[in-house]
Amino acid sequence: MRLLGLLALLIACAAPALPQNTSAVFTSPDRPTALALIGDRYHSPAYIREGLYKPLMRENIPVTYLERHEALTAEALEGFDLLIFLKDGMIWPNGYGRGSQVLWMTSEQQQAIWDFVHQGGGFLALHNSHGIYPPNGLYYHLFGGDYGGHPPPAEFTVRVEDKDHPITSGVEDFLVYDEQHMSKYYLGRENLLLRNISKGNKSAAAGWWRRVGKGRFVYLAPGHTPEALGHPMMQRLIRNAMRWLLTGRD
């Protein structure tokens, strides 16, 4: 019996220690919640959900996904702390012929998003979420930037412009195969987080932050391909951005 006890002790000592969870996000049931509007003609909601799964899970943020743009209302936003977009502003009710697209976002929806952020919500906009929305509307006034088109997908560099911001903590410059969005950027240098740079030296702002009313806003450009959305540096950016949007709000 003594020999068996000694053997059990030796096995226990030899076994590797299990990793201990030390993150504060798993210590309380009082967690922020997210509403994500995803998917359009060019971007499948399936890969978007896959790309957002790990950052949301690791930050312990419960999320509700919407694919129907009509479901985004002021009432739908009530009770949520974080709004996530990866969706452009176009629908195609009459087929995909040239020029047949229609802008879906209504004035009421723009006002709902505007109010949500100004009243303290966080808004994480990804990839094409600045693409083809109602011109000169509240949505673009909130964004601080505008759609500038993009060349075909190719490999380019995403360079960290502000290494001291919490959103870029632990993030290094990285190569990615993606659409290089040539975003129009209207904020100051102090708000710029990332810049994309092609092999031909074409470049544009690729990520920024801003405070709006009592809330906060972040835009991150990569995300057209599963590889880009799932890139370790992009995953870290998404996690950092969500944390910044949800903590220390004004």
C-alpha positions as CSV (number, residue, x, y, z in Angstrom):
1,M,0.0,0.0,0.0
2,R,2.9,2.3,0.9
3,L,4.5,1.5,-2.4
4,L,1.3,2.4,-4.3
5,G,1.0,5.7,-2.5
6,L,4.6,6.5,-3.4
7,L,4.0,5.6,-7.0
8,A,0.9,7.9,-7.2
9,L,2.9,10.7,-5.7
10,L,5.7,10.3,-8.2
11,I,3.2,10.3,-11.1
12,A,1.5,13.4,-9.8
13,C,4.9,15.2,-9.5
14,A,5.9,14.2,-13.0
15,A,2.6,15.3,-14.7
16,P,2.8,18.8,-16.3
17,A,0.9,21.5,-14.4
18,L,-2.3,22.5,-16.1
19,P,-2.3,26.1,-17.2
20,Q,-4.2,28.4,-14.9
21,N,-6.6,31.0,-16.1
22,T,-5.5,34.4,-14.9
23,S,-7.7,36.7,-17.1
24,A,-10.1,38.9,-15.3
25,V,-12.7,38.5,-18.1
26,F,-13.5,35.0,-16.8
27,T,-14.0,36.1,-13.2
28,S,-17.5,37.7,-13.4
29,P,-20.8,36.9,-15.1
30,D,-21.3,40.7,-15.6
31,R,-19.8,40.7,-19.1
32,P,-20.5,43.2,-22.0
33,T,-22.5,41.9,-24.9
34,A,-22.0,42.4,-28.7
35,L,-24.2,42.7,-31.7
36,A,-22.6,41.9,-35.0
37,L,-24.0,42.8,-38.4
38,I,-22.2,40.7,-41.0
39,G,-22.2,39.4,-44.5
40,D,-23.0,40.8,-48.0
41,R,-22.8,39.8,-51.6
42,Y,-19.0,39.7,-51.5
43,H,-18.4,38.5,-48.0
44,S,-19.8,35.3,-46.6
45,P,-21.1,35.5,-43.0
46,A,-19.7,32.0,-42.4
47,Y,-16.0,33.0,-42.6
48,I,-16.7,36.2,-40.7
49,R,-18.2,34.3,-37.8
50,E,-15.2,32.0,-37.9
51,G,-12.8,35.0,-37.8
52,L,-14.6,36.7,-34.9
53,Y,-15.1,33.5,-32.9
54,K,-11.7,33.4,-31.1
55,P,-11.4,37.1,-30.2
56,L,-14.9,37.2,-28.8
57,M,-14.4,33.9,-27.0
58,R,-11.1,35.0,-25.5
59,E,-12.6,38.2,-24.3
60,N,-15.6,36.3,-23.0
61,I,-18.0,38.5,-24.9
62,P,-21.4,37.0,-25.7
63,V,-22.4,37.9,-29.3
64,T,-25.6,38.0,-31.3
65,Y,-25.1,37.8,-35.1
66,L,-27.4,39.5,-37.6
67,E,-27.4,38.9,-41.4
68,R,-30.6,40.8,-42.2
69,H,-29.9,44.5,-42.3
70,E,-33.5,45.3,-41.6
71,A,-33.1,43.9,-38.1
72,L,-30.7,46.7,-37.1
73,T,-32.9,49.2,-35.2
74,A,-32.6,51.4,-32.2
75,E,-34.6,48.8,-30.3
76,A,-32.3,46.0,-31.4
77,L,-29.3,47.9,-30.0
78,E,-30.7,48.3,-26.6
79,G,-28.9,46.3,-24.0
80,F,-25.8,45.8,-26.1
81,D,-22.4,47.4,-25.3
82,L,-20.5,46.7,-28.6
83,L,-21.6,47.0,-32.2
84,I,-19.5,45.1,-34.8
85,F,-19.9,45.6,-38.6
86,L,-18.4,43.7,-41.5
87,K,-20.9,44.5,-44.2
88,D,-21.1,47.0,-47.0
89,G,-24.0,49.3,-47.7
90,M,-25.4,47.7,-50.8
91,I,-28.2,45.2,-51.6
92,W,-29.3,43.8,-54.9
93,P,-33.1,43.3,-54.9
94,N,-33.4,43.4,-58.7
95,G,-30.4,41.2,-59.6
96,Y,-26.8,41.8,-60.1
97,G,-26.8,43.9,-63.2
98,R,-24.5,46.8,-63.5
99,G,-25.9,49.8,-61.5
100,S,-28.7,47.8,-59.9
101,Q,-27.5,48.0,-56.4
102,V,-29.5,49.9,-53.7
103,L,-28.3,51.5,-50.5
104,W,-30.0,49.7,-47.6
105,M,-29.2,52.0,-44.6
106,T,-32.1,54.2,-43.7
107,S,-31.9,57.6,-41.9
108,E,-33.4,55.9,-38.8
109,Q,-30.7,53.3,-38.8
110,Q,-28.0,55.9,-39.1
111,Q,-29.5,57.8,-36.2
112,A,-29.7,54.7,-34.1
113,I,-26.0,53.9,-34.6
114,W,-25.1,57.6,-34.0
115,D,-27.1,57.6,-30.7
116,F,-25.7,54.2,-29.7
117,V,-22.1,55.5,-29.8
118,H,-22.8,58.9,-28.5
119,Q,-24.5,57.5,-25.5
120,G,-21.5,55.3,-24.6
121,G,-21.5,52.3,-26.9
122,G,-18.4,50.9,-28.7
123,F,-18.4,50.5,-32.5
124,L,-15.9,48.2,-34.2
125,A,-16.0,48.5,-38.0
126,L,-14.1,46.0,-40.1
127,H,-12.9,45.9,-43.7
128,N,-15.6,47.1,-46.1
129,S,-17.9,48.6,-43.4
130,H,-17.2,52.1,-44.9
131,G,-18.2,50.9,-48.4
132,I,-21.1,52.6,-50.3
133,Y,-23.3,54.0,-47.5
134,P,-25.6,57.1,-47.9
135,P,-23.3,60.0,-48.8
136,N,-22.9,62.9,-46.3
137,G,-25.0,60.9,-43.7
138,L,-24.5,60.5,-40.0
139,Y,-22.9,57.1,-40.6
140,Y,-19.9,58.7,-42.5
141,H,-19.8,61.6,-40.0
142,L,-19.3,59.0,-37.3
143,F,-16.7,57.0,-39.3
144,G,-14.1,59.7,-39.8
145,G,-13.3,58.2,-43.2
146,D,-14.8,57.0,-46.4
147,Y,-14.5,54.3,-49.0
148,G,-11.8,54.8,-51.6
149,G,-12.0,51.6,-53.6
150,H,-9.4,48.8,-53.8
151,P,-7.3,47.0,-56.4
152,P,-7.7,43.2,-56.8
153,P,-6.5,41.1,-53.8
154,A,-2.7,40.9,-53.4
155,E,0.0,40.6,-50.8
156,F,0.8,43.9,-49.0
157,T,2.2,45.1,-45.7
158,V,0.1,46.4,-42.8
159,R,2.4,48.8,-40.9
160,V,1.8,49.9,-37.3
161,E,1.8,53.7,-37.2
162,D,1.2,54.1,-33.5
163,K,3.0,51.6,-31.4
164,D,2.0,53.1,-28.1
165,H,-1.8,52.8,-28.4
166,P,-3.5,49.9,-26.5
167,I,-5.1,48.7,-29.7
168,T,-1.7,48.0,-31.2
169,S,-0.2,46.5,-28.1
170,G,1.8,43.3,-29.1
171,V,1.1,43.9,-32.8
172,E,4.0,44.0,-35.3
173,D,4.0,44.9,-39.0
174,F,2.7,42.0,-41.0
175,L,2.2,40.7,-44.6
176,V,-1.3,39.8,-45.6
177,Y,-3.0,38.6,-48.8
178,D,-6.2,40.7,-48.9
179,E,-8.0,43.6,-50.6
180,Q,-5.9,46.7,-50.0
181,H,-8.6,49.3,-49.2
182,M,-7.5,52.8,-50.2
183,S,-9.6,54.5,-47.6
184,K,-10.1,58.2,-47.5
185,Y,-9.1,59.3,-44.0
186,Y,-10.3,62.6,-42.4
187,L,-8.9,62.5,-38.9
188,G,-5.5,63.6,-37.6
189,R,-2.3,61.7,-37.3
190,E,-2.8,61.1,-33.6
191,N,-5.8,58.9,-34.4
192,L,-4.1,56.7,-37.1
193,L,-3.2,53.2,-36.0
194,L,-2.3,51.4,-39.2
195,R,-1.2,52.0,-42.8
196,N,-1.2,49.5,-45.7
197,I,1.6,49.6,-48.2
198,S,1.7,47.7,-51.5
199,K,4.8,46.3,-53.2
200,G,4.3,49.2,-55.7
201,N,4.4,51.6,-52.7
202,K,0.7,52.5,-52.9
203,S,-0.5,53.3,-49.4
204,A,-3.6,54.3,-47.4
205,A,-4.8,54.5,-43.8
206,A,-5.8,51.0,-42.6
207,G,-6.9,51.5,-39.1
208,W,-7.9,54.3,-36.7
209,W,-9.7,55.2,-33.5
210,R,-11.8,58.1,-32.2
211,R,-13.9,59.1,-29.3
212,V,-17.4,60.2,-30.2
213,G,-19.6,61.6,-27.5
214,K,-19.5,59.2,-24.5
215,G,-18.5,56.3,-26.8
216,R,-15.7,55.0,-28.9
217,F,-15.1,53.9,-32.5
218,V,-12.4,51.8,-34.2
219,Y,-11.9,50.9,-37.9
220,L,-9.6,48.1,-39.0
221,A,-9.3,47.5,-42.8
222,P,-8.1,43.9,-43.3
223,G,-10.7,41.2,-43.6
224,H,-11.7,40.3,-47.1
225,T,-10.0,36.9,-47.0
226,P,-10.3,34.3,-44.3
227,E,-6.5,34.4,-44.1
228,A,-6.5,38.1,-43.4
229,L,-9.3,38.0,-40.8
230,G,-7.6,35.1,-39.1
231,H,-4.1,36.4,-39.2
232,P,-2.6,36.3,-35.7
233,M,-1.8,40.0,-35.8
234,M,-5.4,40.8,-37.0
235,Q,-6.8,38.6,-34.3
236,R,-4.8,40.5,-31.7
237,L,-5.9,43.8,-33.2
238,I,-9.6,42.8,-32.9
239,R,-9.1,41.7,-29.3
240,N,-7.3,44.8,-28.3
241,A,-9.9,47.0,-30.1
242,M,-12.8,45.3,-28.4
243,R,-11.1,45.7,-25.0
244,W,-10.4,49.4,-25.7
245,L,-13.9,50.1,-26.9
246,L,-15.4,48.5,-23.8
247,T,-13.2,49.7,-21.0
248,G,-12.5,53.1,-19.7
249,R,-15.3,54.7,-21.7
250,D,-15.9,58.4,-21.3
